[in-house]
Amino acid sequence: MKYYLIQFILGYFATMSFSFIYNTPKKMINSASVVGGLGWIINKYIFLLTGNMLLPGFIAAFVIGSLSEILARKKYTPSITFFIPAIIPLVPGAGMYYTMYNLILQDYIAFAQKGIETFTVALAIAMGIYLSTSLSNSIKGLTK
């Protein structure tokens, strides 16, 4: 339990930092940070359960996208206000680093392995975003 509280706090402050970088309106920073913290602990929890990097990225991105759409309607602001700062901590930055590192070392096998792994995690995150946005738009279309 303590581990997940620490992970939530880390995700919260990481998202808050990106909220400042992306000039998120001050009234929305706390909400965006909570979404980011929840997305981060979901990512960590599912990773510990599965040991797989794809499923956690997909589900966390889907949850972040869904929560962003819900908050956008409640707070009358675009969903991107919550979504962009909250999704950035999920981006596989270490994977990108090690991909380039192995390229510089001319270790092409490790470069290809890390590159494919990083690309598939990024693709899983993108698919989670796409699915949550598509579902939200479909639901909006049905209610009009």
C-alpha positions as CSV (number, residue, x, y, z in Angstrom):
1,M,0.0,0.0,0.0
2,K,2.8,2.4,0.9
3,Y,4.5,1.6,-2.5
4,Y,1.3,2.7,-4.4
5,L,1.0,5.9,-2.3
6,I,4.6,6.8,-3.1
7,Q,3.9,6.0,-6.8
8,F,0.8,8.2,-6.8
9,I,2.7,11.1,-5.3
10,L,5.5,10.7,-7.9
11,G,3.0,10.6,-10.7
12,Y,1.1,13.5,-9.2
13,F,4.2,15.7,-9.0
14,A,5.5,14.6,-12.4
15,T,2.2,15.6,-14.0
16,M,2.1,18.8,-12.0
17,S,5.6,19.7,-13.4
18,F,4.5,19.0,-17.0
19,S,1.3,21.1,-16.3
20,F,3.5,24.1,-15.5
21,I,5.6,23.5,-18.6
22,Y,2.5,23.3,-20.9
23,N,0.9,26.3,-19.2
24,T,-2.2,24.4,-18.0
25,P,-4.6,26.9,-16.4
26,K,-3.9,27.1,-12.7
27,K,-7.4,26.0,-11.7
28,M,-6.9,22.7,-13.7
29,I,-3.5,21.8,-12.5
30,N,-4.6,19.8,-9.4
31,S,-7.2,17.8,-11.5
32,A,-4.7,17.0,-14.2
33,S,-2.2,16.0,-11.5
34,V,-4.7,13.6,-9.9
35,V,-5.4,12.1,-13.3
36,G,-1.7,11.7,-13.9
37,G,-1.1,10.1,-10.5
38,L,-3.9,7.6,-11.0
39,G,-2.6,6.7,-14.5
40,W,0.9,6.2,-13.1
41,I,-0.2,3.8,-10.3
42,I,-2.4,1.9,-12.7
43,N,0.6,1.5,-15.0
44,K,2.8,0.3,-12.1
45,Y,0.2,-2.0,-10.7
46,I,-0.6,-3.8,-14.0
47,F,3.1,-4.0,-14.8
48,L,3.8,-5.7,-11.4
49,L,0.9,-8.2,-12.2
50,T,1.9,-9.0,-15.7
51,G,5.5,-8.2,-16.2
52,N,4.5,-6.9,-19.6
53,M,5.1,-3.3,-20.7
54,L,2.4,-3.2,-23.4
55,L,-0.8,-3.8,-21.4
56,P,0.0,-1.4,-18.6
57,G,0.7,1.4,-21.1
58,F,-2.5,0.7,-23.0
59,I,-4.8,0.5,-19.9
60,A,-3.2,3.5,-18.2
61,A,-3.5,5.6,-21.3
62,F,-7.2,4.5,-21.7
63,V,-7.9,5.5,-18.1
64,I,-6.2,8.8,-18.5
65,G,-8.0,9.6,-21.7
66,S,-11.4,8.6,-20.2
67,L,-10.9,10.6,-17.0
68,S,-9.7,13.6,-19.1
69,E,-12.9,13.4,-21.1
70,I,-15.1,13.2,-18.0
71,L,-13.3,16.1,-16.3
72,A,-13.5,18.1,-19.5
73,R,-17.3,17.9,-19.4
74,K,-17.5,18.7,-15.7
75,K,-15.1,21.6,-15.8
76,Y,-16.1,23.0,-19.2
77,T,-12.6,22.9,-20.6
78,P,-10.9,20.9,-23.4
79,S,-9.9,17.4,-22.5
80,I,-6.4,18.0,-23.7
81,T,-5.9,20.3,-20.7
82,F,-5.8,17.2,-18.5
83,F,-4.7,14.7,-21.0
84,I,-1.3,16.0,-22.2
85,P,0.3,16.6,-18.8
86,A,-1.0,13.3,-17.5
87,I,0.2,11.2,-20.3
88,I,3.7,12.5,-20.5
89,P,5.0,10.5,-17.5
90,L,4.0,7.2,-19.3
91,V,6.1,8.0,-22.4
92,P,9.0,5.4,-22.5
93,G,11.9,7.9,-22.3
94,A,14.4,5.4,-20.9
95,G,13.6,3.1,-23.8
96,M,14.3,5.9,-26.3
97,Y,17.5,6.7,-24.5
98,Y,18.8,3.1,-24.5
99,T,17.7,2.7,-28.2
100,M,19.9,5.6,-29.2
101,Y,22.7,4.6,-26.7
102,N,22.9,1.2,-28.4
103,L,23.0,2.8,-31.8
104,I,25.9,4.9,-30.8
105,L,27.7,1.9,-29.4
106,Q,27.0,0.2,-32.7
107,D,25.3,-2.7,-30.9
108,Y,22.7,-3.1,-33.6
109,I,21.0,-6.2,-32.1
110,A,20.3,-4.4,-28.8
111,F,19.4,-1.2,-30.8
112,A,16.8,-3.2,-32.7
113,Q,15.4,-5.0,-29.6
114,K,15.1,-1.8,-27.5
115,G,13.8,0.2,-30.5
116,I,11.0,-2.4,-31.2
117,E,10.2,-2.6,-27.5
118,T,10.0,1.2,-27.1
119,F,7.9,1.6,-30.3
120,T,5.4,-1.0,-29.2
121,V,5.0,0.6,-25.8
122,A,4.4,4.0,-27.5
123,L,2.0,2.3,-29.9
124,A,0.1,0.7,-27.0
125,I,-0.2,4.2,-25.3
126,A,-1.4,5.7,-28.6
127,M,-4.0,3.0,-29.0
128,G,-5.3,3.6,-25.4
129,I,-5.6,7.3,-26.2
130,Y,-7.3,6.6,-29.5
131,L,-9.8,4.1,-27.9
132,S,-10.8,6.4,-25.1
133,T,-11.3,9.4,-27.4
134,S,-13.2,7.3,-29.9
135,L,-15.5,6.0,-27.2
136,S,-16.1,9.4,-25.8
137,N,-16.9,10.9,-29.2
138,S,-19.3,7.9,-29.9
139,I,-21.1,8.5,-26.6
140,K,-21.3,12.2,-27.3
141,G,-22.8,11.4,-30.7
142,L,-25.4,9.1,-29.2
143,T,-26.5,11.6,-26.6
144,K,-27.1,14.5,-29.1
